Amino acid sequence: MIKVLFFGRLRELLDCSGLEVTDFEQTTVAQLRIELANKGAKWAEFIAGNNALAAVNQEMVEETSLVKSGDEVAFFPPVTGG
């Protein structure tokens, strides 16, 4: 099982702060995004736009980073400053 969290605008878009994914083998962040896209149109929009940064166990990661059972994955919108 992995815990997936959503922050900021993504939480509002998906109307979901988090969920648990139980039926998976070791995967990548990119593959996890694709799996989440299958949940519906809003989820697919989140994936298609690639509008989120990802962190695994509170460390920023690339799309090719591995995700395994027990990990916490967080998606959040890019932060801009000015």
Protein Blocks (a to p, Z undefined) as FASTA:
>chain_A
ZZdddehjllmmnopabdcdfbdcdddfklmmmmmmmnojklmmmmmnopaccdeehiac
dfklccdehiacddddddddZZ
